C-alpha cells in the first residue's frame, strides 16, 4: 500500500515569493495569479515584512525572485540564473533542489544557467566581476543570502534574471532594454515556480537494493582506468565501455577515446572491447590491423557467445531473444549468423520457419526483463516442443536482482525513479518492471532530467539504478529530494551480491 502525499504538503498557491523591488514583484505577480508575492526592498531592508509572511505560512516553500548581474561571459540580459548555492561573507546557503526548478524553466522555453550566486553589499563594477567569479560564482545580487537567513528549514529556491553582464555593466546604455528583458523573463518564469512548489514536501524514499554497478560493469570500467594509469592517453574504446553517459564522460576527461568502429583507431594503438562483447569479425579486424586488444567483455556475455557457438556446431537453429540493434545482440548474432534468428516478441514466433524443428535452441540477451523473456520462451516452446535452452540462465544475476528489488519498492511507491542512461537496456527494463507493478516510473540520466510534476503528490518515491549507473547519481537524486523537504530514506535490500570477476592479464598489477 502506498503512503501517499505527506500531510501538510503545500499546493502551488501556498508558495511565498520574495521580490526585492516593486518592478520585480509586479512582474512575478503578473505571471503568478493568486500567488503570495512579498516585496522585500533592496538589501532586504524590509525583512520584517518577509518574516511576518513566513510566520503566517509555516513550512511553506519560499522562492526569491529578482534581477542580478552576471559575473561571467555567457549569460545574457533576460537569461535566468537558478542558484545551487548563495554565498556571502557570513556563509553559504545550499539550494539543493535547484535542478528541478531549472528543468521546469527550460520546459517553459526559457534560457537557464545553474550555479553559485554571490550576495554583495554594493554594486559590482567590471574589475570586481573577474575577481568574484574566480571561485565559480556566475551571478551577483544584493539580498538573497539575507533573505535565506529568514527561511528556516523550509524548501527554498533562488531565481534571478540577468540585467547586466561583464560586457554591459549596470551603468550602460543597454541597461534599460536589459532590464525590460529581465522583468519579462521573471514574469514568464513564475509558473515554473509554482510547479517547483507543488513538488515540495516531506516524503519517504525507498532505496531498492541491490542497485548501480554490477561486477561486469565494475570490471570493464576498472580495465579502462588501469590502462589510463599505465599508458599515455589516448586509450581507445570501441563503443561505450558501458551504457552510461556519466561514466563515459568521466573516462573521456581522463584520456579515453570512444569510437564506433576500429577504422577510427590508429594502427598499433591500444583498443578496449566494451562490456557488451563483439562479433568474431571485429576481433579479426583488430588482429589484421595489429591493434593491442584488451577485452572487457562481461564474462556472462562471453558465456552466451560460447553457447551460441556450441548450439550452432550441433546443427541447431538458434533463436536469440533480444532487442535489435543492441551491441550485445549484434555481437552474439555474429558468432553464427547463418544459424541464428533474432526474436524480440512472442508475436514474432508464429512466422518462424526452420529447416529442422527437432534441432532448435534459444539464448537470451543478458539484460532483458525476465518475465517478458519467459513469455517469448513459452511461445517458442509451444511452436517447437523440442526446443533446448542454455545450461543456466542467460539473463545475468545483476539484471534479475535489480528487477526483483525494483518490483518490491514499486508496490509501495507513488513514483519510481531509475538512474540510468537511455541506451541502457537493463535500466529501461527496470522502468518497465516498476510500471507493470502499477507505479509511475521514469528513467533519469541526470538530476536535471527530473520533472517536478512527477513528484507533485508523491509521498513515497522508489529509487534504483541500472547496473551501469554510478552510485553517485543515486546520492545526487536523494540530495535533490531532500531540498524539497525532509526525506526519510529506507533501504529495501532483497539480496546481497558477492560476485567478482577477475581482470584480464593485460591489466593485472604484478
Beta strands, then each sheet from edge to edge (+ up, - down):
strand 1: 16-19
strand 2: 36-39
strand 3: 62-70
strand 4: 80-88
strand 5: 91-94
strand 6: 112-119
strand 7: 139-141
strand 8: 156-164
strand 9: 203-209
strand 10: 235-238
strand 11: 256-259
strand 12: 270-273
strand 13: 292-295
strand 14: 317-321
strand 15: 340-343
strand 16: 360-364
strand 17: 415-419
strand 18: 440-444
strand 19: 460-465
strand 20: 487-493
sheet 1: 2+ 1+ 3+ 7- 6- 4- 5+
sheet 2: 2+ 1+ 3+ 8+
sheet 3: 18+ 17+ 19+ 9+ 20+
sheet 4: 11+ 10+ 12+ 13+
sheet 5: 15+ 14+ 16+
end
